Amino acid sequence: MSDIAARVGVSQALVSLVFRNQPGASPQTRERIFQAADELGYRPDAAAQLLRRTRSRQLGVLFTMRHPHDVDIVEAIYPAAEKHGYNVALSAMAVARDERQAVDELLALRSEAILIIGAASRPSDLTSIVGQTPVVEINPRTRADGADAVRTADSKGVRQAVDHLAELGHRSIAHVDGGTMPGASERRRGYRTSMRRRGLAGHIQILAGDYTEESGARAARELLAQDHLPTAVIAGNDRCAHGLLTTFLRAGLRVPEDVSVIGYDDSQLARLSFIDLTSVRQGAADVAELAVQAAAERLDEGRTTDRDIVLEPTLVVRGSTGHPHPR
């Protein structure tokens, strides 16, 4: 900073004020200081700045990189956090890295709250974390005591999918579920309830899955081996739907002429032009904004009561669904 001060012809204290975004310098002087900093290759030491603050104003985000929708949420958290005056620190879960290790890393970085996307742990495993810092679970499998939750009404999302297919004329509608993955039990329940409500209880067929392309491909092979292929399939998520689509197309089937397919999440994968997947939308930007807002309420407003925030899903219709053709 002394080099920058000498180059611009101002005091080092004024340079410090500018880098801390404090008043005291004219717009012209600020511009000259930032220009000099750029020319000299100066970058403020973020770690040192963090240590000097009474509050870090940093949100820790724990996530996986396996599901496109989770990545969409991470991307949307950044502008949401900035709007509320927070920075973001990321920690990823991996096969050789458990959730507790990843959370401890975020706490070591002085994260004031932890946002967990699709936690794989049991609620009891989060108890000690909730006792240390506010926790917001995004699309949790089951909610931990003391934590806030932001989730989608999954049963309603699948109901919209069943209703859409039934209105197109489909009766034989199968579902590839997500096993023990977040939201899977609600989507299963929503599928069964909606099929019965539509008078299609005799056509209920649930195939095991796990939100991966391979589980979709495996389910497609199982369906192809049956005497009668259903006219429509609702996948547990978009990745599973991708596996279904690829396997059906390789087997010579046409989508949606021979079989309609619906995904869940409306991730970037669904929106690719060559996928063109009808999918149940969970708005990543809405989820991120509500999760950050919940953390800010805890930290800035002192809220102590838990919140369970439920978003309404919407079905986005694209080219992978259509009227069933006579066979």
HELIX and SHEET records of a PDB file:
HELIX    1   1 SER A    2  VAL A    8  1                                   7    
HELIX    2   2 GLN A   12  PHE A   19  1                                   8    
HELIX    3   3 PRO A   27  LEU A   40  1                                  14    
HELIX    4   4 ALA A   46  ARG A   52  1                                   7    
HELIX    5   5 PRO A   68  LYS A   83  1                                  16    
HELIX    6   6 GLU A   99  ALA A  108  1                                  10    
HELIX    7   7 PRO A  123  LEU A  126  5                                   4    
HELIX    8   8 THR A  127  GLN A  132  1                                   6    
HELIX    9   9 ASP A  154  LEU A  168  1                                  15    
HELIX   10  10 ALA A  184  ARG A  197  1                                  14    
HELIX   11  11 ALA A  201  HIS A  203  5                                   3    
HELIX   12  12 GLU A  213  LEU A  224  1                                  12    
HELIX   13  13 ASP A  238  ARG A  250  1                                  13    
HELIX   14  14 GLN A  268  ARG A  271  1                                   4    
HELIX   15  15 ALA A  284  ASP A  300  1                                  17    
SHEET    1   A 6 ASN A  87  ALA A  92  0                                        
SHEET    2   A 6 GLN A  58  PHE A  63  1                                        
SHEET    3   A 6 ALA A 113  ILE A 117  1                                        
SHEET    4   A 6 VAL A 135  ILE A 138  1                                        
SHEET    5   A 6 ASP A 148  THR A 152  1                                        
SHEET    6   A 6 ASP A 308  LEU A 311  1                                        
SHEET    1   B 6 GLN A 205  LEU A 207  0                                        
SHEET    2   B 6 ILE A 173  VAL A 176  1                                        
SHEET    3   B 6 ALA A 232  ALA A 235  1                                        
SHEET    4   B 6 SER A 260  ASP A 265  1                                        
SHEET    5   B 6 THR A 278  ARG A 281  1                                        
SHEET    6   B 6 THR A 314  VAL A 316 -1                                        
END                                                                             
